[in-house]
């Protein structure tokens, strides 16, 4: 595979002219719009594309890819702009392909519990469309991400402990390859033994192997009863160990989220909660009325055994929604702890037995380095996050931040875990990926070279293949 270089002005001009003929006003080159389509969600720097296009269907995506392929101009897929590791940056320029206008719910098959959607449809709008069907799409990364973007980053979120990640909830994909070819991966069958699993290959590939243009999703039935609430603990260790016990006995808990003292303080102020400022678990149990209440009772018993107090839950939808809105707004709440700061988010995922150790070491390191941050996460599956409030202009602080983030990753990998449970690699964790997978990185490079030999799809991510 050739390393991607910045295209010259002649190539960019030819691509711009061809795309203008194809798309008309749906080709945009304003500096402001290009900046918006680069990475602006976190403290990482912004590298803008040269132009932005807005396709309406798969045929247009194919034509756009063919034009970029012919002139060796980079093509960077864009969903809702909520990725966190620089996946949207255009380090050598090129074309950002914004999929937001491909946002249709094409088909729903209630009897098969399947939906077919375009990639620009967001998860919230999908569930609004499904609200009268008795079905739901349960994967909830917090942000109102697009379905295509959730596939590209192998998203998971608060419900993953019960329903898994995108990898377990996508049956098939329609994908435009780097040269414009259109392929389908998988079928509507719940399982298959027919050849390589190209669906799972594309999920998590972060736009480096193909552009997703249609997704066939598994849907789930809406539970009869849902109970949600909180349990307040004396320490992070006690809260973490309670979760470990719950997972090890197989407790059917739909969601279990850990928030440290600083994050609770931030959520109280930002979301107008009145929670005790101690390490806290947000939880949810769903199922039949009897099973949900039995699981909530067992959750409370285990929490009490680990020193929890002030355990309460409710079936009231408004109260539960307020709690989970606060959890989803945790990033913005944390930023308010340090006005004028930039937010930087990282994650790691470890075997459940190593969860408490990794969280406690992260908390100690955060304090020792004098950094301002919060710890939270989807701890039911061993995935935790750190939100740092930083001043990128402060070189000394930036060095401490880098050392802290590397520490989280190294401890997770030494525990048999991974550098990222759901945020992906992008630009931010390329070194960590290499350290984690070792010789398997060359297999990944070979796949990339086979499917995108010109290296035009989202260059400078995962492997950093730039000249």
Number of C-alpha atoms within 10 A of each C-alpha: 15 13 15 23 19 17 16 11 9 10 17 22 13 16 23 23 13 16 22 15 11 15 16 12 11 15 21 20 15 11 13 9 15 20 19 17 28 23 23 20 20 16 20 19 13 19 20 26 27 21 24 27 24 21 22 17 15 20 15 16 25 21 19 26 27 18 19 26 23 14 18 23 27 29 28 27 25 27 25 20 20 22 24 23 24 27 30 31 28 28 23 20 22 28 31 27 23 21 27 20 15 21 22 17 19 12 11 19 11 15 6 12 16 24 24 21 24 27 27 25 24 23 23 16 15 19 16 10 14 18 12 9 14 12 21 23 21 24 22 20 20 18 16 17 21 26 27 32 28 30 27 26 23 22 26 26 26 29 22 24 21 18 18 17 24 27 19 14 20 23 24 23 29 21 24 25 22 26 22 23 15 18 14 16 18 22 13 16 10 13 9 12 7 7 7 11 13 14 21 20 14 23 23 23 22 27 26 27 26 27 34 29 25 26 25 23 22 22 23 16 14 16 15 12 15 23 22 25 20 23 25 24 26 14 17 22 17 20 26 28 20 25 28 22 17 18 19 11 8 9 15 21 22 22 23 25 25 26 28 23 18 19 27 28 21 25 29 17 15 18 17 11 15 11 15 15 18 19 25 30 29 21 25 27 29 24 19 13 15 12 16 23 19 14 20 26 15 15 23 21 14 17 24 17 11 20 15 23 16 14 18 15 22 15 18 11 12 10 14 20 12 14 19 20 14 21 23 19 16 22 21 16 21 25 23 15 20 16 9 11 15 16 21 22 21 23 23 26 28 27 15 20 17 19 25 22 17 23 28 16 13 21 18 11 17 21 11 10 13 11 17 17 23 26 26 25 24 25 29 26 26 25 28 25 25 23 21 25 25 21 17 18 8 9 10 10 16 15 11 15 23 10 13 17 22 16 16 23 25 17 21 24 19 11 17 12 22 22 28 22 24 24 27 27 25 26 21 18 23 19 15 18 20 15 14 19 13 10 10 12 16 13 12 15 14 14 15 20 16 13 17 20 18 22 27 27 32 28 29 25 26 25 20 15 15 15 10
